[in-house]
Amino acid sequence: MPLEAVRSISEAEDASRKMKADAVAAAKKAAADAEREGRAELENASRRAAEETGRLIQQSEERARAVALKLAEETEKKKAELRQSAMRRLDEAASFIVERIVSG
């Protein structure tokens, strides 16, 4: 009986060591899997952020072009108005000068 008990204890210790080794291996695998998944998720997040940044930059550039075009159109309109006003005043000044010369 004592020999059988020693064998039983030895088998239990072996089983315990195997379970411990299996648990350590499973924990290492889980950690490696988690790290790999984390890196993949980080790369995906980085890629998505770069895409979003590119999209936002493109939108900003489009808005800036639209604002610049509108400003250029408004400037051209203002220049035309000023040119018309200057021509009107030039005509008025010429009429005034002619009047002064004729009546003077």
For each residue, the residues with C-beta under 8 A, 3 or more apart:
1: 4 5
2: 5 6
3: 6 7
4: 1 7 8
5: 1 2 8 9
6: 2 3 9 10
7: 3 4 10 11
8: 4 5 11 12
9: 5 6 12 13
10: 6 7 13 14
11: 7 8 14 15
12: 8 9 15 16
13: 9 10 16 17
14: 10 11 17 18
15: 11 12 18 19
16: 12 13 19 20
17: 13 14 20 21
18: 14 15 21 22
19: 15 16 22 23
20: 16 17 23 24
21: 17 18 24 25
22: 18 19 25 26
23: 19 20 26 27
24: 20 21 27 28
25: 21 22 28 29
26: 22 23 29 30
27: 23 24 30 31
28: 24 25 31 32
29: 25 26 32 33
30: 26 27 33 34
31: 27 28 34 35
32: 28 29 35 36
33: 29 30 36 37
34: 30 31 37 38
35: 31 32 38 39
36: 32 33 39 40
37: 33 34 40 41
38: 34 35 41 42
39: 35 36 42 43
40: 36 37 43 44
41: 37 38 44 45
42: 38 39 45 46
43: 39 40 46 47
44: 40 41 47 48
45: 41 42 48 49
46: 42 43 49 50
47: 43 44 50 51
48: 44 45 51 52
49: 45 46 52 53
50: 46 47 53 54
51: 47 48 54 55
52: 48 49 55 56
53: 49 50 56 57
54: 50 51 57 58
55: 51 52 58 59
56: 52 53 59 60
57: 53 54 60 61
58: 54 55 61 62
59: 55 56 62 63
60: 56 57 63 64
61: 57 58 64 65
62: 58 59 65 66
63: 59 60 66 67
64: 60 61 67 68
65: 61 62 68 69
66: 62 63 69 70
67: 63 64 70 71
68: 64 65 71 72
69: 65 66 72 73
70: 66 67 73 74
71: 67 68 74 75
72: 68 69 75 76
73: 69 70 76 77
74: 70 71 77 78
75: 71 72 78 79
76: 72 73 79 80
77: 73 74 80 81
78: 74 75 81 82
79: 75 76 82 83
80: 76 77 83 84
81: 77 78 84 85
82: 78 79 85 86
83: 79 80 86 87
84: 80 81 87 88
85: 81 82 88 89
86: 82 83 89 90
87: 83 84 90 91
88: 84 85 91 92
89: 85 86 92 93
90: 86 87 93 94
91: 87 88 94 95
92: 88 89 95 96
93: 89 90 96 97
94: 90 91 97 98
95: 91 92 98 99
96: 92 93 99 100
97: 93 94 100 101
98: 94 95 101 102
99: 95 96 102 103
100: 96 97 103 104
101: 97 98 104
102: 98 99
103: 99 100
104: 100 101
